[in-house]
């Protein structure tokens, strides 16, 4: 079996093209090869590593072993682009237009971000990356559990995750935690929660979740009222957009867990804290490829600064199902 240093780069890049384009024919068109040549390269690479790398489906998908090599290919592309930028040369295989006299090629960084971070503190961090690095950001909005999967697949070079365990080939650093509190409008409280202690009335009141993976509201209920069992007829709304989620709570559609940063953006008195002093803390982590990439290093530093100014130190709280 070959070592990594013996893997032909043209074969590895061909694998990346097949995965990104979804078929051998599309990869052949991109690489200006015949479909037969593309197939031969993939077969040769599979023989070298002794494993099937691509599922011949529509679209073509990488196997677990294929994902490892796809990630390698993306890292190689990243390093090539960074070297070209430092030398003031066009990006390999990219547009020769440098965007102006004396300007180097732009660098694209794909980053996976959970919805609530994107809606609150993350975007200002991007503006702190030095303009002279000419970075283009390609953001993928995903649940924090899914962001780690995007790293494994090599689809992004960095991600905000809820896992302190680094993906293979990545580094990880804690960012802090977002504090969520159960909130609803005063009118909602009067209609649904006035009949007794909140621990008794809240489990049966209409609730808003982000999506089916969102466990924040249920985690809060388990802590507030361990013995309570929500009624089978409880209304449960699903609204998978951070800003729309906040508006739904503010409209009285149901109660929900809102991060302090978003609740502070609402007019005073719009929502109230249903259980003062009780929060669900969601620890967040920054994971990125282990690359000596100036743009990626600059982004990591900017994200760390923004997080330090907004998030609180992790308290070991709930870390599943963040929005």
N, C-alpha and C positions, 0 to 999 in steps of 0.2 A: 504494500500500500504506500502511496506517495505521501511525503510530508507536505505541509502547507507551502513551503518555499518552492516546491516542484510543480505546483498547480499552474498551468498556463493561464495567463491573465486574459487572453482572448476568449478562452472557454468560460472563465468565471463571468466575464462581462456579457457573454452570450446568454448565460443562465439568467442574469439580471434582466436582460432585454425580454426574454421569453416570459418571465414572471410579470414584469411591468406592463408588457403589451398584451399579455393574455393568450398568445398563440405563437406557434413556430413561424407561421406565415407572416404575422405582423412583425415579429422580431427580425425575420429575413429582410423585410422591407426597410426597417430602420437601419439595419447593419449593412444594407446593400449586398446581401448574400442570397444564395438560393435557399429555399426551405430545406433541401437535402443537406446543404452545408451546415445549416444551423442544427439540424438533427444529429449530424455526425459529431459536431462539437459537444453537444450535450451527452451523447452516448460515450464519447471518449472521456469526458469528465466523470461520468458515472462509473466507468471502468476504473479510472484512477483511484477514486475514493471507495470503490466497492459497495456503493449504495445507490438506490434510486433517488434522484434529486427532484424530479418534476413529475407530477401526476398529469397524465395526458388527458385532461378534462377540458371542458369549455366553460369558463376560461381555464388555462393551464394554471396549476397551483403548485407551490413548492412543498415537498415533504419536510419533516422536521430537520433532516440533514440538509435539505436544500435551503431552508431558512438561514442556516448557519453561513452558508456560502453566499447567499444573497446579501446578508448583513456585511460580510467581508467585502463584497463588490461595492456596496454603497460607501463603505469607509474608504476604499481605494479611490472612488470618484471624488469623495470629499477632500482627500489629501491632494489629489491632482488639481482640483479647483483652487485650494488654498495656495499651492505652490505657484500656480499660474497667476493668482492675484498678487502675490508677493513679487513676482517677476514682471508684472505689468503685461502679461500675455493673455490672449483670448483663452477662455476656459476650454479644455480639451473636449472636442465634440460639441461645443456650444456655439452660441452666437458670437460672431467676431466683432459685433458692435460693442464697443466698450462703454458707450453711454456718454461720450464726450471726450474732447482732447485731454490727454494726460490721465484719464480715469481708467482704473483697472476693471476687470470683469466683476460683475456682481456675484455674490455668494448666496445660495439659497440654503436656509436652515429649516428643516421640517421638525416641528415640535408638537407634541401631544399635550393638551391641557384640559383639565376638568372644567366644567361649565361655570361653576361658581368662582373659581380663580380667574377665569377669563372675563367674567362680568364685573370683577372688583379690582384686584390689585395687579394682575399680570400685565395688562397692556402698557401701563406706564413704564414698566421695566424695559420694554422693547425700545422705547424712545431714548433710553440711556446708553444703548450700544453706540459706540462712536460712529458717526456718519461716514468717516473716511474708510471704514471697513466695507462699505457698500453691501450690506446684508439685506437679502430679501427673506421675509419670514413666511413660511407656509404652515399655518396652524391647523391642527387636527383636534376638534372638540370631541372628547370621549369621556366616559366614566373613568374614574381613576384606576379601576381594576383593569380596564381595557388598555389604558395607556402603556402598561408594561408589556402587553402583548404586541403592541405596535413596535416597541423597541426590539423585542425578540425577532420579529419578522423583518427588521431592518427598514421599516417604512418611515421611521423618524430617527433623528440622531440624538434627541433629548426628550424628556417627558417629566411632567409632574405626576407622581404616583402616590399611593397610600401605603406602599410597601417599602420597608427599610432594607429588604434583601435585594442586592443588585442583580440585574439581569446579566447573563454571561457577556463579558466584554464591556461592561459598563461600570462606572463609578456611581456612588450614591452619597448624598449629603442631606441632612435634615434641614427643612426650611422653617418649620414652626407649625402651628396648628390654627385652624379656623374654628371659632366658637359659634355653635348653632343654638338658638333658643326657640322654644315652642311659642308661636305667635299667631294672633288672630285679631280681627277687628272687634271693637267694643260691641257692635251690633251682633256679631256672631256669638260673642260671649253671653250676651243677654238672651239670645234665642236658644242656644244649645248647652250652655254650661252653668246656668243660674240655678239649676235644680239641686245642687249639692256640691261637695268638694270636687275640685278639678280631677283628682285621681279617680273619682267614681263616674264623672260625666264625660270626660275626654275620650275614653276608649270607644264610645258609641257615636261620637260626633263625626260629621263629615271631615275627611282628611285629604290632603293633597300630597301626592308623591311625585318625584321627578320621573321615574320609570320603574319597571318591575324589579330592578336591582337596587333601588333606593331603600335602604334599611334604616335611615335616620329616625323617621317618625316612630317606627316600631321599637327601635332601640330606646328611644326616649320613654315610650310607654312601659317597656319592660322595667326600666329603672324607676319610673314614677309609681307604677301600680303593678308589682310582680304577679299578683293573683288575678288581675283583671283579664277578661277574655272578650275582645271586641265582638259585638253582636254580628250574626251572619248577614244582617241587612245593612251594615254600615256602608255609607257612601264613600268610595275611594276614587278620587280623581287622579289621573296621570297626565302631567304637563311637562314634557321633556325639553324645556327651554328656560334658562335661568331667569331672564328678565320677565318672561310671561308667568313663570311660577310665582314670582314676587307680586306681580299685578293680580294674580288669581287670589292670593291670600289677602291682599289689600282690598279686593272687591267683595270679600266675605264668602267666597265659594267654599272655603274650608279652612282648617288650621294647618300649619306646616312649620317645618324647621327652617328658620331663616338665619343666615350668617349675620353677625353684628354689622359688618360692613355694608350689606345691602339694606338692612332695616334702618340704618342711620340715614339712608338716602330718601326715605319716605317722609312726607310732611308729619310734623309732630302730632301724635294722637291717632294716626291712621291705624296702627296696630298696637297691641299691648302684649306684654310678656305674661304667658299663662302660668308659669311656675318660676317666679323670681328666684335667682340663685342656682337654678338647675340648667346646666348646659350639656351639650354633647360636643366633645372636642375631637376634631378630625386632624390627625397628624399628616403632614404632607412632606414629600421628599423630592429632591431633584436628582434624576438619573440621566446620564449622558454617556455617549461612547468614549472609550479611552483613546482619544486622539489628541495629538499636539496640534490643535487647530485654533489659531488666533480668534476667528469669529465665534467659535463655540465657547472658548474661554471667556471672551468678552460678554457673551450672552449669559453664561453661568454667573459671572460676577454681578451683572445687572439684576438678574433674578434674585440672587441672594440679598442684595441691598434692598430691593423692593419688598421682599418677604420680611426682612428684619424690621422694616418700618410699618408693617401692617399686621403680620401674624404674631401670635403669642408662642412662647416656648412650649413644645409638646409636653403634655401631661400624662401620656400613656392612656388616653381615652379611646373611645370607639373609633375605628378606622375603616369601617366597611360601608359601602353604599353612599359615599359622598356625592353630591350633585355636581 
